[in-house]
Every structure is written in C-alpha cells, then in structure tokens.
Amino acid sequence: MSVGMHRLSQITSHITNTAIRTASPNMTDKTILLITGGNTGIGFETVKALLQSSTPYTILLGSRSLDKATEAIKKLEAEFPESKSDIEALQIDIVDDESIQKAFETVKSKYGQIDVLLNNAGAAFDYLMNDIPGTKGIREAWTKAYDVNTVSTQVITTTFMPLLLASSTPRLLFITSGLSSLDTASQGRISASQTSTPPPAGWPKPPGPLVLAYRSSKTALNMLMLDWHRVLQSDGVRVWAISPGFLATGLSPGGPEVMKKHGAGDPSEGAGLIRRVVEGERDGDVGKVVFKVGTQPW
C-alpha cells in the first residue's frame, strides 16, 4: 500500500470511529421522552396517550417508587401490547438531589440524550394549614408547595439540560395550572371558570377553596418556564407550560372522586393536550402557557 493510500485509510478509520463514538450510547431511532410523576394521574394518562401515537417513543417513566413505576408499566403494556413505543422505569424522587443525579447518570450512560423533558410531577399541600394550626401549618404548606412544584422542577431541568441539548429536536415542557394566572386572579376569580366572593370584614377570615400555596407555586413555575424559553432560544429548544384544565387527580386529599364531584374532568383530557404539544401541534404557541383552546392569560 502506498503512503498516500495508507494515510487515507487512517483518516477514514478515524472518521468512522469518531462517528461511532458520537452516536453512542444512543442508537435508538425513537423519540426519548422523560416524564416525572408518570405512574399516576395526568402523568399516567399522558403515557397512555403517547403509547397510542403513530410516533414511536422510548418513554422513561419517572417515579419516586421503582415498584410503582414497574406496576404502572405492566398495566400499560397489557393495555397497549401493539404499541410502537417502549417504556422503561426510572426511579427519581424530585425532592432528593441524590436520586436526581443517579437518574441522570442512568439515562446518560444508556441513551446519551433525551428529546423531551416533561416536568409533570407536582403536589398540593394547602390541606396542611387545616391539619396544623397557626403559622407552623402555613410555613409547612407553602415551603413544601414551592419545594416540589418550583424548586425541584428547576433542579431537575438544570441537571438534565446537557442531555436535552444533545438532541436535534429538544422540547421542554412544564405542567402548570389554570389556577396560576395572575390575570385571572386580578379579576377576583379563582380560575377562568370559578368566581370568588370576597369574605366579610374582620379577622380571622373563613377558610376558602383557594389553594393559595399551590397556585402561587405554579405561578412561579410559569416564570421559570419563561426564563428557560429566554435562555434556550439560541439552542433551538422549544419550551412551553401546559395548563391541562381542572382534572380529577390525586392533588386533593379526598382523591379523584372528590374532585369529580366538584366538576373535574378526566385526566385523559389533559393527556391529549400534552401529547399534541409533544408532537408539534402547538409549536405556534412556544414560550406560552398552552390551554386546550388557545393560550392561558398571564
């Protein structure tokens, strides 16, 4: 072999090896989607919706409990045996930094990237103000609401950002609430569909159905989304908050059945909206709070 041919062979080998290293470890042609809180409520219904899609996904179903995630996956696979997508359980406790980092390392080593980060996990703790009298109950309810719904979501998003930026089609989604709108609150309403009558003069005021700690933490989440939209514009990341509507989930201490009595819809309604955002149907509303019809006012 001539010197020139030998050198060409070396260059070709180097390019091939580099390409292999670049492609590894993610060798799947499926859209890799990580969802937190995927074993129950809107998260579970969203996974259902994705499994019925013609788009193939690798769904990383995040849950605090690996056992609950595995149980949820068994139910989903039994219901949708012909799905083009596959599901993998991922243990991730969003208020535990060690758990978050471990989950990151697991996904990084196996896939090297994610295409969609769906921040779904959330909780309401306003009931603690009824259970624990005085300022202690106030502090605990508000601290937990912000820790779960805002702070932990920021930690997860920051931790997984390198994997999201490794995607050629990155999408970042935050599940917010219809209760989070400042515009609606400024009109004296609880939500777009719920009015609120001011309580009578005097103190203390009677307790009302305002879940103020929860809705405030979701308002903060909207600001968080807006800043990620700003920060990631040059990276080509599409960012949204999604307001799925008043749905019967486990947010209320009474559970879904109590919420249904107050007019809550089925979680599958919100799941359909989330899937439409994931699959590009709401790309015209990037950087906004997406509602089932149009966008939610700030």
N, C-alpha and C positions, 0 to 999 in steps of 0.2 A: 504493500500500500504506500502511495506517495505521501510526502509530508503534508501536502495540501489536503488530500483526502482524509488523512488521519486527524488533522485539525478539525475538519468539517464534521467528522464522526464524533469528536469530543464535544463540539458545540451542540450538535443535535442531541447527544446524550444528556448534556447539561440542561437544555431547554425542556426535554421530556421529563427529567427528574424534578425540575422546578415546577412544572405544570402539575405533576402528581402530588408534590408537597402542598401546592396551593389548593388543590381540590380536596385534599384530605384534611379532616376526617369526614366531612360531609359529602357523601356520594349519592344521596337521595335526590330524586327529581321532584319530590313532593314539597309543598309549602310547609315549612316548620313553624308551628304556632304554639306558643307557651301561654297557657291561661292559668291564672291563680284562682283558687276557690272553685275549681272545676268539678268538684264531686257533689255539689248540691245547688239548689236554687237556679238562678239565671245562668250560672256557670255550667251546670249540668245540662240545661236545656240548650245552651249555645253549642256545646259539644255535639249534642243530638243533631242540631241544625247543620253543623259542618259535616257530620257523617253522611248526611243525605245529599250533599253537594256533589256535582259532577267534577269539581276540582279536588284532586287528591291532596290530603294533608297528612303530616305527621303531627299529631296532637300530643303535646306534653301536658298532661293533666295534673296540675299542681294542687296539692292538698296538704294540710298540716299532718294528717294521718295517712301513712302509706297504705294501711289496711283499708281505710275508707276509699282511697283512690282506686285500689285494686278491686274492691267490691263494686264501685261505680263502673269501672271498665268492663267487668264481667256482664253487668246488666246491659250496657251499651252494645257490646259485641253480640250479645244474644238477640238484641232487638234489631240490629243492623248488620247481619252476617255478610251481606253482599257489598258493603261499603268499600269504596276505593281507598279510603283512608285507614290509617292505623293509629293506635293510641298507646301511650306509654305513661305509666305512673311516675310522678316526680314529687318526692317529699320536699315541701317547702313551707315553713312557718314564717309568715311575712313579718312577724314582730321579733324574730330571732335571727340576728345577723349571722351567726354561725351556720344556721340552716340555709340561709340565703346563699352564702358563699359556697357551701357544699353543693347546693343545687346548680349554681353557676359552673363550678368545676366539672360536674357530671355532664351537663349539656355541652360545655366547651370541648371536653375530651371525646364525646361521641359524635357531635354534629358540627362543631366549629362555628355555628351561626344559628340565629333564629330569624325568621322572616316577619313574624308578627308577635309583638308582646301585648298581651291583653290583660291589663290590670283590672281584674274583676273582683277580687276578694275585698270585702268590706263588712262593717258591722255597726249596729246602733247600740248605744249604752245609756240612753236617756232614762231608761227604767231604773237605773241605779239611784237616781235622785229621789225616787219614791221609796226604794228599799233602804237607803242610807240617809237618815235625816241630816239637815243642815249643810254647812259648807263642805263637809267631807264628801258627801254624795255628789255635790256639784263638781268638785275638783276631780273626783274619780271618773265621773261620766264624761266630762269634757276632755280630760287627759287621754282616756282610752280611745275616744272617738277620733281625736287628731292623730294619735299614735298609729292606729290601724288604717284609717282612711286616707291620711295625708302623708305622714312621716314615713311609714313603712312602704307606701307606694313609691315615694321618692327614692328610698334606699334601693328597692328592687330595680327600678328603672335605671338608676345610676350604675348599679352592679352589672346588669345585663346589657348595657348600651354597647360595649365592644362587640358583642355577638350580633346585635341588631344591625350595627354599622357594617358588619361583614356580609350582609345580604345585599343583593342587587335591587330588591323591591321591598325595603323596610316599611313597616307600618306599626304605629304606636297608638294604643287605644286605652282610654281611661273610662271606667263606668262611673258616671256621676248620678245625679238625682234631679227630678223635677222640683224638688224642694230647695235646690241650691241657687235658684235665680234671684239675684238682687233686685232686678226689675220687677219681678212678681211680688217680692216682699215689700218693695217700696209702695205698692198699691194696697198694702194691708191684707194681702192674701197669703195663704199657706202655700198653695200651689196654683197652677193655672185653672184647676177645676175646684179648688177648695177656698171658700171665703172664711174670714176670721172676724168675729165681732170683738172689739176692744173690751177688756174686762172693766168692771166698775171701779170707781176711785177707791183708794185705801190700800192698806198693806197688812198682811201679805196678799198677793194675788192668787186666785184659784188656779190650780194646775190646768194647763191646756194641752191639746194634742199637737204641739208644735215641733217636737223632737229637735229642739234648737241646737243641741250639741252636734247631732248627726248632720243636720242640714248645713251648719256652719263649716263643718269639716269638709263637706262636699263642695261648698263654695270655694274653700281654699284649694281643693283639688282642681277646680276649673282654672284658677290662677296658675297652678302648677302646670297644667296642660298647655296653657297659653305660652308659658316661658319655654317649655320644651319645643313648641312649634317655632318659636323665635330662634332658639339656639340651634335647631337641627335643619333649618331651611337650606343651608349650603350643602348639607349631607344628603339631601333628597329624601328625607324621612317624612312620610305623611303622618300627621298627628291629629287626633280627634278626642273629644269627650263625647260619650254617648249617654243620653238620658232615656232609659228604656221604658219609662212610664211607671204608674202605680201598679205593682205586681205582687202577687201572693208569694212571698218568700219567707225565709226564716228570720228576717230582720226584727219582726215584732216578737216580744216574749211569748205571746199567745200562739205564734206559729202561723203558717199559711192560711189555716181555716178561719182564724180570727180576722185576718186581713181580707179574705174573700167576703166576709160579712159586711165589710166596710166598702165594698165595691172594687177590690183589687182584681186585676186581670190575671190570666195565666202567664207564668214566666216564659212560655214559648213565644209569646208576642214580642217580648224584648229580645229574645234569642234570634228571631228572624231579622230584626233591625241590625243587630251586631254582625250577623253573617253578611248582610248587604254592605255594610261598611268595610268589612274584611275583603270582600270580593269586588270592591271598586265602584259600587253603585252610588256611593255618596262622596266621590272624590271632589265634586264641586263644592263641598262644604268643609274642606280641610281647614283645620285651625279653629273650628267652631264646636259648639255643643249641639250634636245632632239629635233631633227628635224624630218620631215616626213620620211626621209630616213637617218638613222644613227644619228650622233650627230653633233652639230654645233661646229666648232673650236672656241677655246677661243679667 
